[in-house]
Amino acid sequence: MVFSSHLFLLVFLPLTLLGFHALAQATRAPVWPRRFLILASLVFYGAWSWVYLLMLVATIVATFALGRLIVKRAARPVARRLMWLGIVGNLGLLGYFKYANFFLDNLNAVLATHWSLGAIVLPLAISFHTFQQISFLVNVREGRDAETSLETYLLFVLFFPQLIAGPIVRHDEVAPQLATLGRGRDRALDLAVGSALFSAGLAKKTLLADPLATYANAAFNAAQAGAVDPAIAWLGALAYTLQLYFDFSGYSEMAVGLGRMFGVKLPINFWSPYRALNIADFWRRWHITLSRFLRDYLYIRLGGNRTAPLRTYLNLLLTMALGGLWHGAAWTFVVWGVYHGALLAVHRWYRGLLPTPWKDSQRFGGSLGLALTFLLVMLGWVLFRAADLQAAWVMYTAMAKLAPAALGALDPWAALHVGSLLAVALLLPNTWQWIGGFHPVATPAGQPPRTRLWAWSLDWRWAMGIAALGAWTVLAAHRYTEFLYFQF
């Protein structure tokens, strides 16, 4: 069940909202609304597979039990071993389901063997809830977190708005909200703001992202077949760059909007990433919750930037390579991660050469920095989207051959369509600026928290507009396509 399906929009969501708010109104205790949401989240995941749901619940219970043992034995050396037991257990499941065949295939290629584990079905959301549970165990071990309620921990992992593709939520961010679910909230305001966020995200998905797939698929399918026109390759790369952004940021906004409908504030995941002025700025704006996980639980643990320069560059490369591998069991993702690690290392080296007053200036580089960063990110997305390294090489080779005469192969409507959506991504306020003070969020340094341009407000005109947008997107959802990040 996905957010853009009619089953979710017309059946599951209305019934879940009605049941939750009816219980919240009828009882002052948060226990029944919480249990209702746990049940709804079980149904949400179980609609895909009840077998894997049982495995997911088992990992949640085991991780919670380890967390309680770590708290009770915090002063003993065994606490660290318990933490590593939980980390290895969670990573072991992820490794088997997501990477076993990948490593076995590569081993067969090296040793000329034919070992096989057969087809392995990847459990939905395993990449995301694995990171959530690892962060919980680490924080408990370091005394920064604890949880005494299995119900609250179950809902923390299972909460259906963020279960499938994030944001990657930390336990300490939402546990206090889940513990007092339904209490002390303006439910009418939550529903209004949540509906606006959800409708904006759904519109991004169905009206902006999905139509771009036509151009992206045409280019990358041709590259996989062995040849692609240079102009079509550039158009396809740009279309995919925008498709991925509108698709995933749209999903993230739908998730935050759904959370707000139930009185839970989830962290944002995107902040106008294609307006970044350098590659480090891009990663402060793109998939923010993944970036901070990689920073806090991998990069800093490796030594971060507290080491010698060469070691710092190696830490960046290793962190991003593992981040790439997290996205998928393919060499394209590994190379994509190394590529971004190298860009971050070069940026850090170059920043070290600048005079001190310029080092922390977000405006340094201006439009040139923005254009260069966007180009480098777009070239990286070619690896991310390509079926394999050979197809990526075909795309790069074609893009290198672009000449003015080749532009005649472009459909003018396609070029106008993609160009207009590029302008939307670069020039218009993002959703969080639009929603303004009704859903304040932490913004990247130096970024305006809200806009006056078409700012959302609580009045009948916006209510009618959101209702019309919602109806339009529900009708557009008949041509259902899966969210791109579901494959990760």
Phi, psi and omega in degrees: 000124180239161189297332184266005179275152179294328178300318179287313188291323188256345183237295188298309185295311179301317181293321180292317178297316180298312180296316182297309184288331174295317178293320179296326179284325187279336183226145178275342182280134180286353188296319183286315172303322180294314179295324178297317179293325175298313179299315179298320180292325175297317178296318181302311180285321182295338176297336176273309180198117177286333179294311179289335174298317178299320178295319179298314180297321179298318179293324179295312181297317181295318180294319178298316180298319177296321178299319178294320178295321179297318179297317183290334182243033187302327184272000184253153178300335182296337181299319179294321179293324177295320177300313181292329175299316178293319180296312181296322179297313179293316178292329178297316177296315178299317181297318181294307186289325187261329190237352185302310181292327178298310180291324179293320177298318179290324177295319177299321180294324181284318186263358182058040178254180183224039179290148181209142174257003183077185180287132177242121179276124182284119178299136180300133172074007185297327179295323184281312183287339173297314179296320180299316184286327175295315180298324178298312181297317180296315181294323177295315180299326183270006176076015181262001183201160175192158179211127181255350183250118176296324179300312181296320180292320176303313182291326177305314181278318188277344187314111196297331178302325183247008188289318192278315185218032175085190004303156178281100190269140174271145183303316184290346177284324188244342184304316178299326179289321180290330181290335181242032187306130176084356183252143175066026182242148170274095188295326178296318178294317179302316181293320181293310181293316179299320179295321178296315179297315181297316181295321178297317179294318179295323177296320176302317183292305190278326186263333182252309186288309188301316179298334180291341181300331180302313182285319180295314181296322180299317182289312185286329174293321177295319178297320179295329178284344174123347181203140178214141178295139182305315181293320178295324178296315179295317179297318180295319179296317179293319179298317179292323177304316180282322179301313181298319180295308182294326180292307186283320177293326175297316177300314182298320179291325174297319179297315180294320178297318177297316178302317181296326178301333179258012177080021181242127179264114177265155180288151177285161184238345183217145173217085177042059188296333182280003171260011180294145181264350175202173187290327177294320177297323178301315182283350169277349185245336185260131179041061189302321183289329174289317181302316182288329176296312180299322179293310189282326188251357178230298184301309181294324180293333177281351182121343177056226179257017178271008183249182176298154184308314182297321178293323177298317178296321178295321177299319178297315180298314182293317180300312183286328176297316178291325175297322176295316180296327177302326182290332181180154181273076180202150181294335178301320180288324178296312180296321177300317179295316178298320178303312180289326175298319178295319178298317179294322178294316179297318179298318180294319178297314182295319179299326179294340179275346185283153172299149185307316182298336183271342190298322184257014179277116178290339183271355182297129181100328175053222184296326179296317178297319178298312183296317181294317179298316180299317180298315181296320178294317180298318177297324177294323180296338176299315176297319183297324185267331186298147181294327179200179182295327179296317179295322177297319179296321177298318178297313181296319180298317179295318181295328179289343183263007183297132176224158181307323181295332183288343182293343178295342180284349183281140170285121183304321180296319180297316180296319178293319180299308182294319180298321180293323179287331173296319178297322177300313182294327186269331192248327185277153175299149177279174186300323184288327174290324181292319183284341171060225186286354181279343175212071183295143180225160174284124183255156173303150185307133176083003183263133179295131185286342181206171181228156174265352181284111179054038182296136181289144178213167180273085174213170187293331181293315177292325178299316178294320180296316179294321178297318179294318178297318179298316179297319180298315182290326177296319177294323180289340183288358178294334177266057188304131170228145183289149174297138185299323185282356177295335181282353183258000000 
